[in-house]
Amino acid sequence: MFDKKGLKIYLIWPISFFLSFLFRYIGGKYSEPFLIHNWVLFSLVFGPALIVTIMIGLSKLMKSN
């Protein structure tokens, strides 16, 4: 009845709204400042991009051999 791509879109929206309201509730309940060290922020920002870059590079290296 539904194609798989459309089903994924309908599944992502409720999960996104649920997580948004959950984080809003937790933020309202525990409103003290949340301290993040610089190295944690740096790894959260650049870590996933570095992992994806390494995976793309390795996959291209494997295909060329």
C-alpha positions, 0 to 999 in steps of 0.5 A: 500500500505504501512505498518504503520511502513514503513510509520512512518519511511518515515514521521520522516525523513522529519520532522527531516531534517526540524527541523535541518535546522530550528535550523541551520537558527535560530542559524545563525540569532541569534548568540549571546551566549545562556546561560542555568542555571545549574538547567535547564540543569539538568532537561532537561537531567534527567527529561525525564528519571525520568518520564519514570522510574516512569511510568514503575514502576507504570505500573509494580506495577499495573500489580502485583496487 
